Amino acid sequence: MIMRKKISREFYNRPTLTIAKDLLGKYLVRKVGRKELAAKIVETEAYIGPKDKAAHAYGGKVTNRNKVVYLEGGHAYIYLCYGINWMLNLVTKKEGIPECVLIRAVEPLLENYKDPKQHIQLANGPGKLCRWLKLDKTLNEEDLVDSKKFWLEDRGEEIKKSQIVASKRIGIDYAGSWADKPWRFYLKDNLFVSRK
């Protein structure tokens, strides 16, 4: 029998870089009507608040869009990127510290799929995973600790340090030297990672 333990507030109220690695192998669960969608997190990116030029809260700015990152860890920060794709971030740290982790790719749990390539293409990118999990602005600010619609689970899968690859984040060239920080983490040799 699979162990299913909902992730608690304490998990999110730790250092963001630690959380970005610890999220690998955890499961996103989304309830849509009577159906439950689940997927293993295989790729993340960390964003470290006011000092990080790539972060939405750079310089300590607060806007209608980014105000959720100032909430206590465990909330969903979902925003529209380039007017096309929704992006899922998980807020970390204590209230007032605007840090988060972008979920870049997941491995969907599917009982039946005929074409492995099609299975991989379902959620191997931040916009794709939001489409597959039906995540949009209606779930922005959702508290994943208490939510009945969307939450994270630990299913007892152990991820070793040797399985985690660190690289620079993607698509943030405007951030200067901050673009070179090795704050993107993914599972080595996982086929569902967005980009090797």
C-alpha positions as CSV (number, residue, x, y, z in Angstrom):
1,M,0.0,0.0,0.0
2,I,1.3,3.5,-1.0
3,M,2.0,5.8,1.9
4,R,0.3,9.1,1.4
5,K,1.2,11.9,3.9
6,K,0.1,15.5,3.2
7,I,3.0,17.9,3.5
8,S,2.8,20.2,6.6
9,R,3.4,23.9,7.1
10,E,6.8,23.1,8.7
11,F,8.1,21.7,5.4
12,Y,7.5,25.1,3.6
13,N,8.9,27.3,6.4
14,R,12.6,26.3,5.8
15,P,15.3,27.7,3.6
16,T,14.1,27.9,0.0
17,L,17.1,26.2,-1.7
18,T,16.6,23.3,0.6
19,I,12.9,23.1,-0.2
20,A,13.6,23.3,-3.9
21,K,15.7,20.1,-3.7
22,D,13.4,18.4,-1.2
23,L,10.4,18.9,-3.4
24,L,11.9,16.5,-6.0
25,G,10.1,13.2,-5.6
26,K,7.1,14.7,-3.8
27,Y,3.7,14.6,-5.4
28,L,1.3,17.3,-6.5
29,V,-2.3,16.2,-6.1
30,R,-5.2,18.0,-7.8
31,K,-8.9,17.2,-7.1
32,V,-11.2,18.1,-10.1
33,G,-14.8,17.1,-9.3
34,R,-14.5,13.4,-8.3
35,K,-11.3,12.8,-10.2
36,E,-7.9,13.0,-8.6
37,L,-4.8,13.9,-10.7
38,A,-1.4,13.2,-9.3
39,A,2.2,13.8,-10.5
40,K,5.7,13.5,-9.1
41,I,7.8,16.7,-9.1
42,V,10.9,16.2,-11.2
43,E,12.2,19.7,-11.7
44,T,12.2,23.0,-9.7
45,E,13.7,26.5,-9.6
46,A,14.3,28.6,-6.5
47,Y,13.7,32.4,-6.3
48,I,15.2,34.2,-3.3
49,G,13.2,37.3,-2.6
50,P,14.3,41.0,-2.7
51,K,18.0,40.4,-3.5
52,D,17.3,38.0,-6.5
53,K,17.1,40.0,-9.7
54,A,15.1,37.2,-11.3
55,A,12.5,37.2,-8.6
56,H,9.1,39.0,-8.8
57,A,9.8,40.5,-5.4
58,Y,13.2,41.9,-6.4
59,G,13.9,45.1,-4.5
60,G,11.1,44.3,-2.0
61,K,8.4,45.5,-4.4
62,V,4.8,44.4,-3.7
63,T,2.2,44.3,-6.5
64,N,-1.3,42.8,-6.9
65,R,0.4,40.0,-8.8
66,N,3.2,39.1,-6.4
67,K,1.6,39.9,-3.0
68,V,1.0,36.2,-2.4
69,V,4.8,35.5,-2.1
70,Y,4.7,37.6,1.1
71,L,2.3,35.1,2.7
72,E,3.4,32.2,5.0
73,G,5.0,29.2,3.2
74,G,2.6,26.7,1.8
75,H,0.6,28.9,-0.5
76,A,0.3,28.6,-4.2
77,Y,1.5,31.5,-6.3
78,I,0.0,31.1,-9.8
79,Y,0.6,33.8,-12.4
80,L,0.2,34.2,-16.2
81,C,3.5,34.3,-18.1
82,Y,3.6,36.3,-21.4
83,G,-0.2,36.3,-21.4
84,I,-0.1,32.6,-22.4
85,N,0.9,30.1,-19.7
86,W,0.0,29.8,-16.1
87,M,3.0,29.1,-13.8
88,L,2.9,27.3,-10.4
89,N,5.1,28.5,-7.6
90,L,5.1,27.3,-4.0
91,V,5.6,30.1,-1.4
92,T,8.4,29.3,1.1
93,K,9.7,30.7,4.4
94,K,7.8,32.8,7.1
95,E,5.2,35.4,6.3
96,G,6.8,38.6,5.0
97,I,9.8,36.9,3.4
98,P,9.0,36.8,-0.4
99,E,10.6,33.6,-1.6
100,C,9.2,30.7,-3.7
101,V,9.9,27.7,-5.8
102,L,8.7,27.4,-9.4
103,I,7.6,23.9,-10.3
104,R,9.1,23.4,-13.8
105,A,8.1,19.8,-14.6
106,V,6.2,16.8,-13.2
107,E,5.8,13.1,-14.1
108,P,2.1,12.4,-14.3
109,L,0.8,9.3,-12.7
110,L,-1.4,7.6,-15.3
111,E,-2.8,4.1,-15.2
112,N,-3.2,3.8,-19.0
113,Y,-1.3,5.6,-21.7
114,K,-0.7,4.2,-25.2
115,D,2.1,6.5,-26.4
116,P,5.0,7.0,-24.0
117,K,6.1,10.1,-25.9
118,Q,2.6,11.7,-25.5
119,H,2.8,10.9,-21.8
120,I,6.1,12.7,-21.5
121,Q,4.8,15.8,-23.3
122,L,1.8,16.2,-20.9
123,A,3.6,18.1,-18.2
124,N,7.3,18.5,-19.0
125,G,7.2,22.3,-18.7
126,P,5.7,24.8,-16.3
127,G,2.9,25.9,-18.6
128,K,2.1,22.3,-19.6
129,L,1.9,21.0,-16.0
130,C,-0.6,23.8,-15.2
131,R,-2.8,22.9,-18.2
132,W,-2.7,19.2,-17.3
133,L,-3.4,19.8,-13.6
134,K,-6.0,22.5,-14.4
135,L,-4.3,25.2,-12.4
136,D,-5.0,28.8,-13.1
137,K,-5.7,32.1,-11.2
138,T,-8.7,30.6,-9.4
139,L,-6.1,28.7,-7.3
140,N,-3.7,31.6,-6.7
141,E,-3.2,32.1,-3.0
142,E,-4.6,28.6,-2.3
143,D,-3.3,27.3,1.0
144,L,-1.9,23.9,0.1
145,V,-1.7,22.8,3.8
146,D,-5.5,23.0,4.2
147,S,-6.9,22.8,0.6
148,K,-9.3,20.1,-0.5
149,K,-8.6,21.1,-4.2
150,F,-4.9,21.0,-4.4
151,W,-2.1,19.8,-2.1
152,L,1.4,18.1,-1.9
153,E,2.1,14.6,-0.6
154,D,5.1,12.7,0.6
155,R,4.6,9.1,-0.7
156,G,7.8,7.8,0.9
157,E,10.0,8.0,-2.2
158,E,13.6,8.5,-1.2
159,I,15.7,10.8,-3.4
160,K,19.5,10.5,-2.9
161,K,21.8,13.5,-3.4
162,S,23.4,11.7,-6.3
163,Q,20.1,11.8,-8.2
164,I,19.8,15.6,-8.0
165,V,21.3,17.8,-10.8
166,A,21.8,21.5,-10.1
167,S,22.0,23.9,-13.0
168,K,21.3,27.6,-13.8
169,R,17.7,28.7,-14.1
170,I,16.0,29.0,-17.5
171,G,14.8,32.1,-19.4
172,I,16.1,34.8,-17.0
173,D,19.0,36.3,-18.9
174,Y,17.8,39.8,-17.9
175,A,18.9,39.0,-14.3
176,G,22.6,39.5,-15.0
177,S,24.9,37.4,-12.8
178,W,21.8,36.1,-10.9
179,A,20.9,34.1,-14.1
180,D,24.0,32.0,-13.4
181,K,23.0,30.9,-9.9
182,P,22.7,27.0,-9.9
183,W,19.2,27.2,-8.4
184,R,17.4,24.9,-10.9
185,F,17.2,21.3,-9.6
186,Y,16.0,18.2,-11.4
187,L,16.1,14.4,-11.2
188,K,19.0,12.9,-13.1
189,D,18.0,10.9,-16.2
190,N,14.3,11.6,-15.6
191,L,12.5,11.7,-19.0
192,F,9.9,14.2,-17.9
193,V,12.4,17.0,-17.1
194,S,11.7,20.1,-19.3
195,R,15.2,20.6,-20.6
196,K,18.5,18.8,-20.1
